Amino acid sequence: MNRPPLPQAGPVNRPIRRALRRAPRPLLRLGVWSVAETAPALVIGLAIARAIDEGFAAGRPGTGFAWLAVLGGAWLVAAVGARQVVLAVASIVEPFREELLGHVVESTLNRSAASGQGPDTAAVARSNLQVELARDAFASVITVVRSFVFTVVSVVLGLTTLIPQVLVLVLPPFVVGLGLFLLSLPAMARRQRAFLLADERTAESVTAMAGGLRDIAACVAHDRVADRVGLRVAEQAGAGRSLARVTAVRTLSLAVGGWLPVLLVLAGTPWLLGQGAGAGVILGALAYITQSLAPALGNLVEGLGISGVRLRVSLGRILRADDPGRPPIGTDTARDAEILLSGVTFAYGPHAEPVIADLDLHIPEGEHIAVVGPSGIGKSTLAALVTGVLRPDAGQILIGGVPADRLDPAQRVLIPQEAYVFRGSLLENLTYLTPASRDAVDDAATAVGLTAVVTRLGGYSAEIDAGMLTPGERQLVALTRAYLTSARLVILDEATCHLDPAAEARAEEAFTRRGGTLLVIAHRLTSALRARRILVMDGTSVRSGGHEEMLAASPLYADLVGHWNPTTTQELVP
């Protein structure tokens, strides 16, 4: 199995470098207060050694308590320093967060302009979550690395003051343990990232399954869905086992760097005593190792092994928020609205199952085709591929001889399930894609069925926003807006799901009379019956043909028709 690549270090590290470069004063303040915070690491061994050798063991308890008071004072100084360290870290991290948020907003606006759709609020929410994760991880990395550096320097100074010979027993295994960890960090980062991504894919798969339980039961797709979710769980389990194996190296580095020095100091006690060390010096050296050096190494291993990886993964996603895989705004003009798919395959991720696999499809100019199938089977993905919003992993999609991702946006229009309405006049909402005369707007409103909404609102000059309209009225506004454009390719992705069957039929028939190619992601079976051709997607195969042909060729379609009651408004898919 190929391992998911880590984001390239250069682009990921640039925001971090900028955040550090523009904060020289907070960095200086952070360094000063870090000295105060790590004061106990500097004096703990020395205070214990002097309290024993010069105080209690020498029969001078006052001296012993005085040295312990010095240690207590160091902890008080450390408490004040810790508070100031938090403030200094915040002054570095918050501008970093603001820069990432600005990038997310700019990228979202660019994508909206490129796709011709409204802002993807769900994507914004996900990106904002990634920003918060990056902010927290960045703060954790700064705190851990800073603490490690200042603690190690303090311990080395303390041991040198106490008895420099002990450094021979402490530093070599510590350096070896640190080196083992740093050498294992790339592999650990890859596997930690793989586990995080596998966990997210499992959550997405389970969520999609829970949301489509009615479809699963209606289509008798229990086994197929169970296999799909089970595959995600198995992938996550495999990623967890792989991460656990490399975590063993982390445990080894902690044992070598943090606890082997303790054994060496104990084993070397006779030699240290021969070098003039007393019992207090031995205990002080052990205190430096167990209370300062080993915890600092453990925090570094934990912080970089988890927070460092989270920082890189989050930054990688945020910096790809413009999504280089997304097509640029197209400029090529198609000769017509013929759709041709050749060997098209698409999956949401390098290790995900293809949503669409090796699909060949020809939709001639002027065709009216309906796409049916259970939720999550890939209908909306097909719509996004045809409009060029997504690029296939393999194969080719041509619209009138032009690659879908290079097609001039004016030549196609996609209406999603949740229609976009902005604050402004009704006329501005209807004509912001294409300027149109009042007569043309009237004709479009009449054809699609918006006239009653116009009357209720008090005319085209009425100021509206999304909250003033019902979901069905918002869909009628979007449908009328699309009807007014000159686009020869119209894709309705459940764009009539909030309309009653009569209003839905009127809108679809209006687009059929309008001319051009019409692709409908069917919400009710009546949409399929109105189409000239039906495309049935059932996960294992994709078939197309007329109603009678599909009844004979597709068990899924026959089952859907068999459960449909034409006297009700029963939905084909929710």
C-alpha positions in Angstrom: 0.0 0.0 0.0 1.3 3.4 -0.9 1.8 5.7 2.0 0.1 9.1 1.9 2.7 11.8 1.3 3.3 14.5 3.9 2.8 18.0 2.7 5.9 19.5 1.3 8.0 21.1 4.0 8.6 24.4 2.2 5.0 25.6 1.8 4.0 24.3 5.1 6.9 25.9 7.0 6.5 29.3 5.4 3.6 30.5 7.6 5.6 29.3 10.7 8.7 31.2 9.6 6.7 34.4 8.9 5.0 34.1 12.3 8.4 33.9 14.1 10.0 36.6 12.0 7.4 39.2 12.6 7.4 38.6 16.4 11.0 39.5 17.6 9.8 41.3 20.7 7.4 38.5 21.8 10.2 36.0 21.1 12.6 37.9 23.3 10.0 38.2 26.0 9.4 34.4 25.7 13.1 33.7 26.1 13.4 35.9 29.2 10.4 34.4 30.9 11.4 30.9 29.9 14.6 31.4 32.0 12.3 32.2 34.9 10.0 29.2 34.2 12.9 26.7 34.1 14.5 28.1 37.2 13.7 24.9 39.2 15.5 22.8 36.5 18.6 24.8 37.2 18.6 24.7 41.0 16.8 21.5 41.9 19.8 19.2 42.0 22.1 21.8 43.5 19.6 22.7 46.2 19.1 19.1 47.2 22.8 18.3 47.2 23.7 21.3 49.3 20.7 20.8 51.7 22.0 17.2 52.4 25.8 17.6 52.3 26.0 21.0 53.9 22.9 21.0 55.9 21.1 17.9 57.3 24.1 15.5 57.0 26.4 18.0 58.5 24.1 18.6 61.5 23.1 22.1 60.3 19.3 21.8 59.6 19.0 25.5 59.2 21.3 25.4 56.2 19.4 22.5 54.8 16.0 24.3 55.1 17.6 27.4 53.6 18.5 25.5 50.5 15.1 23.9 50.3 13.7 27.5 50.6 15.8 28.5 47.6 14.2 25.6 45.7 10.7 26.7 46.8 11.5 30.3 45.7 12.5 28.9 42.3 9.1 27.3 42.0 7.4 30.6 42.8 9.5 32.3 40.2 8.6 29.5 37.7 4.9 30.0 38.4 5.1 33.7 37.5 7.2 32.8 34.4 4.7 30.2 33.3 1.9 32.8 33.2 4.0 35.2 31.2 5.1 32.4 28.8 1.5 31.7 28.0 0.9 35.4 27.2 4.1 35.5 25.0 3.1 32.4 23.1 -0.4 33.8 22.5 1.1 37.0 21.1 3.0 34.9 18.5 0.2 32.4 17.8 -2.8 34.7 17.4 -1.4 36.6 14.4 -0.5 33.2 12.9 -4.1 32.2 13.3 -5.4 35.4 11.7 -3.2 34.9 8.7 -4.5 31.4 8.2 -8.1 32.6 8.6 -7.5 35.3 6.0 -6.1 32.6 3.6 -9.2 30.4 4.2 -11.6 33.3 3.4 -9.7 34.4 0.3 -9.5 30.8 -1.0 -13.2 30.3 -0.5 -14.0 33.4 -2.4 -11.7 32.3 -5.2 -13.3 28.9 -5.4 -16.8 30.5 -5.5 -15.8 32.7 -8.4 -14.2 29.8 -10.2 -17.2 27.4 -9.8 -19.9 30.0 -10.3 -21.6 28.7 -7.1 -22.3 30.3 -3.8 -19.7 30.0 -1.0 -19.2 26.5 0.4 -20.1 27.2 4.0 -19.4 23.6 5.0 -15.9 23.9 3.5 -15.4 27.1 5.4 -16.4 25.5 8.7 -14.0 22.5 8.0 -11.2 24.9 7.2 -11.9 27.0 10.3 -11.6 23.8 12.3 -8.3 23.1 10.7 -7.1 26.6 11.6 -8.0 26.1 15.2 -6.2 22.8 15.2 -3.1 24.4 13.6 -3.2 27.3 16.1 -3.4 24.9 19.1 -0.7 22.6 17.6 1.6 25.6 16.9 1.3 26.8 20.4 2.0 23.3 21.8 5.1 22.9 19.6 6.5 26.3 20.6 5.9 25.6 24.3 7.4 22.1 24.1 10.5 23.0 22.1 11.2 26.1 24.1 10.8 24.2 27.4 13.1 21.4 26.2 15.9 23.7 25.1 15.9 25.8 28.3 15.5 22.8 30.5 18.5 20.9 28.9 20.7 24.0 29.2 19.7 24.5 32.8 20.4 20.8 33.6 23.8 20.9 31.9 24.7 24.1 33.8 23.4 22.6 37.1 25.3 19.3 36.7 28.5 21.2 35.7 28.2 23.3 38.9 27.4 20.2 41.0 30.0 17.8 39.6 31.1 18.0 36.0 32.3 14.4 35.8 28.7 13.2 35.9 28.1 14.6 32.5 30.1 11.7 31.1 27.4 9.3 32.4 24.4 11.5 31.5 25.0 13.2 28.1 26.0 10.3 25.8 22.8 8.2 26.4 20.7 11.4 26.4 22.1 12.4 23.0 21.6 8.8 21.6 18.0 8.7 22.8 17.3 12.2 21.3 18.9 11.0 18.1 16.8 7.9 17.9 13.6 10.0 18.3 14.7 12.5 15.7 15.5 9.7 13.2 12.1 8.1 13.8 10.2 11.3 13.5 9.6 11.3 9.7 8.2 7.7 9.8 6.2 8.6 12.9 4.8 11.7 11.2 3.7 9.7 8.2 2.0 7.0 10.2 0.4 9.5 12.6 -1.0 11.4 9.6 -2.2 8.2 8.0 -4.0 7.2 11.2 -5.6 10.7 11.5 -6.8 10.5 7.8 -8.1 6.9 8.3 -10.0 8.0 11.4 -11.6 10.9 9.5 -12.6 8.6 6.6 -14.1 6.1 9.0 -16.2 8.9 10.6 -17.3 10.2 7.2 -18.3 6.7 6.1 -20.3 6.0 9.3 -22.0 9.4 9.1 -23.0 8.8 5.5 -24.3 5.3 6.4 -26.4 6.7 9.3 -27.8 9.4 7.1 -28.8 7.0 4.4 -30.3 4.2 6.4 -33.7 4.6 4.7 -32.1 4.3 1.2 -30.0 1.3 2.3 -33.1 -0.5 3.5 -35.1 0.4 0.4 -32.3 -0.7 -2.0 -31.5 -3.8 0.1 -27.9 -2.6 0.1 -27.0 -3.8 3.6 -24.1 -6.0 2.6 -22.6 -3.6 0.2 -22.7 -0.7 2.7 -21.4 -3.0 5.5 -18.5 -4.0 3.3 -17.7 -0.4 2.6 -17.8 0.7 6.2 -15.9 -2.4 7.3 -13.2 -1.5 4.8 -12.8 1.9 6.4 -12.6 0.4 9.9 -10.1 -2.2 8.7 -8.0 0.6 7.2 -8.1 2.5 10.4 -7.1 -0.6 12.4 -4.2 -1.2 10.1 -3.0 2.4 10.4 -3.3 2.1 14.2 -1.1 -1.0 14.2 1.4 0.7 12.0 1.5 3.7 14.3 1.9 1.4 17.3 4.9 -0.2 15.8 6.8 3.0 15.2 5.7 4.3 18.6 7.9 1.5 20.1 10.9 3.4 18.8 9.6 6.5 20.7 9.5 4.4 23.9 13.0 3.1 23.2 14.3 6.7 22.8 12.7 7.7 26.1 14.3 4.6 27.8 17.7 5.3 26.4 17.7 9.1 26.7 15.7 9.5 29.9 16.3 6.5 32.1 19.6 4.9 31.1 21.4 7.9 32.6 19.8 7.0 35.9 21.2 3.5 35.8 24.6 4.8 34.7 24.7 7.3 37.6 23.7 4.5 40.1 26.3 2.1 38.6 28.9 4.8 38.6 28.3 5.9 42.2 31.6 4.4 43.4 33.5 6.2 40.8 31.7 9.5 41.6 32.4 9.1 45.3 36.0 8.7 44.3 35.8 12.0 42.5 34.8 13.7 45.7 31.0 13.4 45.4 28.9 13.0 48.5 25.5 11.3 49.0 23.8 14.7 48.4 25.6 15.2 45.1 24.5 11.7 43.9 20.9 12.5 44.9 21.1 15.9 43.3 22.3 14.4 40.0 19.5 11.9 40.1 17.0 14.7 40.7 18.3 16.6 37.7 17.8 13.6 35.5 14.4 12.3 36.9 12.7 15.6 37.6 14.0 17.7 34.7 15.9 16.0 31.9 13.7 12.9 31.5 10.4 14.8 31.6 11.7 17.4 29.1 12.6 14.6 26.7 9.3 12.9 27.2 7.4 16.2 26.6 9.4 16.8 23.4 8.7 13.3 22.1 5.0 13.6 22.9 4.7 17.2 21.6 6.6 16.8 18.3 5.2 13.3 17.8 1.6 14.4 18.1 1.2 18.2 18.0 4.0 18.6 15.4 2.3 16.1 13.1 -1.1 17.7 13.6 0.4 21.1 12.8 1.8 19.8 9.5 -1.4 18.0 8.5 -3.6 21.0 9.3 -1.3 23.5 7.6 -1.1 21.2 4.6 -4.9 21.2 4.3 -5.3 24.9 4.9 -2.6 25.8 2.3 -4.3 23.5 -0.2 -7.6 25.3 0.5 -7.3 26.8 -2.9 -7.0 23.1 -3.9 -4.6 22.9 -6.8 -6.7 19.9 -8.0 -9.6 22.2 -8.6 -9.8 23.6 -12.1 -9.0 27.2 -12.9 -11.7 29.4 -14.4 -12.3 28.0 -17.9 -12.1 30.1 -21.0 -12.7 27.7 -23.8 -15.9 27.7 -25.8 -17.7 24.5 -26.6 -19.3 23.9 -30.0 -22.5 22.5 -28.3 -23.7 20.9 -25.0 -22.8 17.3 -25.9 -21.4 15.4 -22.9 -18.8 12.6 -23.4 -17.2 10.7 -20.5 -14.5 8.2 -21.4 -13.1 5.8 -18.7 -13.8 8.3 -15.9 -12.7 7.3 -12.4 -12.9 9.4 -9.3 -12.3 8.8 -5.6 -12.1 11.2 -2.6 -8.6 10.5 -1.6 -5.7 8.3 -2.8 -6.8 5.3 -0.7 -10.5 5.7 -0.9 -12.8 3.4 -3.0 -13.7 5.0 -6.3 -17.1 6.7 -6.2 -17.2 6.4 -10.0 -15.1 3.8 -11.7 -14.3 3.5 -15.4 -17.5 5.3 -16.5 -18.3 5.7 -20.3 -21.2 7.9 -21.0 -22.5 9.8 -24.1 -25.2 12.4 -23.7 -26.0 14.1 -27.1 -26.8 17.8 -27.4 -30.4 18.4 -26.5 -30.8 15.2 -24.4 -32.9 15.1 -21.2 -31.4 12.5 -18.9 -32.3 11.7 -15.2 -29.8 10.1 -12.8 -31.2 7.8 -10.1 -29.7 5.8 -7.3 -29.4 5.6 -3.5 -27.8 8.4 -1.5 -24.1 8.5 -1.4 -23.7 6.4 -4.6 -22.0 9.2 -6.6 -24.8 11.2 -8.3 -23.7 14.6 -7.0 -20.1 13.6 -7.7 -21.0 12.9 -11.3 -22.7 16.4 -11.5 -19.5 18.0 -10.1 -17.3 16.2 -12.6 -19.4 17.2 -15.6 -19.4 20.8 -14.5 -15.6 20.7 -14.0 -15.8 21.5 -10.3 -14.0 18.2 -9.7 -11.4 16.6 -11.9 -11.4 12.9 -12.6 -8.5 10.7 -11.3 -8.5 8.9 -14.7 -10.3 9.3 -18.0 -11.6 12.4 -19.8 -14.8 14.5 -19.7 -15.6 16.6 -22.7 -18.4 19.2 -23.1 -18.9 20.0 -26.8 -15.3 18.8 -27.4 -13.8 21.0 -24.6 -12.4 19.5 -21.3 -15.0 20.1 -18.6 -12.5 22.0 -16.4 -11.7 24.4 -19.2 -15.2 25.2 -20.3 -16.3 28.8 -20.1 -18.6 29.0 -17.0 -21.2 30.9 -19.1 -21.8 27.7 -21.1 -23.0 25.6 -18.2 -25.0 26.0 -14.9 -25.2 23.7 -11.9 -28.0 24.3 -9.4 -27.4 22.4 -6.1 -30.0 21.3 -3.6 -29.5 24.3 -1.3 -30.2 27.3 -3.5 -28.1 30.4 -3.1 -29.9 33.7 -2.4 -28.2 36.8 -1.2 -29.4 40.0 0.5 -30.6 42.4 -2.3 -33.5 42.9 -4.5 -35.3 40.0 -6.1 -34.3 41.4 -9.6 -30.7 41.5 -8.6 -30.9 37.9 -7.4 -32.4 36.8 -10.7 -30.1 38.7 -13.0 -26.7 38.7 -11.4 -25.4 35.9 -13.7 -27.0 37.4 -16.8 -28.4 40.9 -17.4 -31.9 40.5 -18.8 -34.8 42.7 -19.8 -38.0 42.9 -17.7 -39.9 41.0 -20.3 -37.3 38.2 -20.3 -37.5 38.0 -16.5 -41.3 37.9 -16.7 -41.2 35.1 -19.2 -38.7 33.1 -17.2 -40.7 33.6 -14.0 -43.8 32.4 -15.7 -42.1 29.4 -17.3 -40.5 28.2 -14.1 -43.4 29.0 -11.7 -42.0 32.0 -9.8 -44.8 34.4 -10.5 -46.7 33.7 -7.3 -43.6 34.3 -5.3 -43.0 37.7 -7.1 -46.6 38.7 -6.3 -46.2 37.7 -2.6 -43.0 39.7 -2.2 -44.5 42.8 -3.9 -42.5 42.8 -7.2 -39.0 42.4 -8.5 -37.8 45.5 -6.5 -38.5 43.8 -3.2 -35.5 43.4 -0.9 -35.0 39.8 0.1 -32.6 37.5 1.9 -32.4 33.8 2.4 -34.3 33.9 5.7 -37.4 35.6 4.1 -38.0 32.7 1.6 -38.9 29.1 2.1 -36.5 26.5 0.8 -38.9 25.9 -2.1 -39.0 29.6 -3.0 -35.2 29.8 -2.9 -35.1 26.9 -5.3 -37.5 28.7 -7.7 -35.3 31.8 -7.6 -32.3 29.7 -8.5 -34.1 27.9 -11.2 -35.4 31.2 -12.8 -31.9 32.6 -12.5 -30.5 29.6 -14.4 -33.3 29.7 -17.0 -32.3 33.3 -17.8 -28.7 32.4 -18.6 -27.5 31.4 -22.1 -26.0 28.2 -20.8 -26.8 25.2 -23.1 -25.9 22.7 -20.3 -28.1 22.7 -17.2 -27.6 20.3 -14.3 -30.2 20.1 -11.6 -28.7 18.4 -8.6 -31.9 17.7 -6.6 -32.6 21.4 -7.3 -36.4 20.8 -7.0 -36.4 18.6 -3.8 -38.3 21.3 -1.8 -41.0 21.8 -4.5 -44.2 19.8 -4.6 -44.5 17.3 -7.5 -46.6 19.7 -9.7 -44.1 22.6 -9.3 -41.2 20.2 -9.9 -42.8 19.0 -13.1 -43.5 22.6 -14.3 -39.8 23.6 -13.7 -38.3 20.6 -15.4 -40.6 20.9 -18.4 -39.7 24.5 -18.7 -36.0 23.6 -19.0 -36.9 20.9 -21.5 -38.7 23.4 -23.7 -35.9 25.9 -23.3 -33.5 23.6 -25.2 -30.0 22.5 -24.6 -28.9 19.5 -22.6 -30.6 18.8 -19.3 -29.1 16.5 -16.6 -31.4 15.9 -13.6 -30.2 14.2 -10.4 -33.7 12.8 -9.7 -35.4 13.4 -6.4 -38.7 11.6 -7.3 -39.3 8.8 -9.7 -41.6 11.2 -11.8 -38.4 13.1 -12.7 -37.0 9.9 -14.2 -40.3 9.2 -16.1 -40.2 12.6 -17.7 -36.6 12.1 -19.0 -35.8 10.7 -22.4 -33.1 8.5 -20.9 -32.4 7.2 -17.3 -29.0 6.6 -15.8 -29.1 4.2 -12.9 -26.1 4.2 -10.5 -26.1 1.3 -8.1 -22.4 1.2 -7.1 -21.4 -1.9 -8.9 -22.5 -0.8 -12.4 -24.0 2.1 -14.3 -26.7 1.5 -16.8 -28.7 3.8 -19.0 -31.7 3.6 -21.2 -35.4 4.3 -21.4 -37.9 3.5 -18.7 -39.0 0.1 -20.1 -35.4 -0.9 -20.9 -34.2 -0.1 -17.3 -37.1 -2.1 -15.8 -35.7 -5.1 -17.6 -32.0 -4.4 -17.2 -31.6 -2.9 -13.7 -32.9 -4.8 -10.7 -32.4 -1.6 -8.6 -34.6 0.5 -10.9 -37.2 -2.2 -11.1 -37.2 -2.4 -7.3 -37.6 1.4 -7.0 -40.5 1.4 -9.5 -42.1 -1.6 -7.7 -42.2 0.3 -4.4 -43.4 3.6 -6.0 -47.0 4.7 -5.5 -47.9 7.2 -8.3 -50.8 8.5 -6.2 -48.4 9.8 -3.5 -45.4 12.2 -3.5 -43.1 9.4 -2.5 -39.5 10.3 -3.0 -37.0 8.3 -5.1 -34.1 9.3 -2.8 -34.1 11.6 0.1 
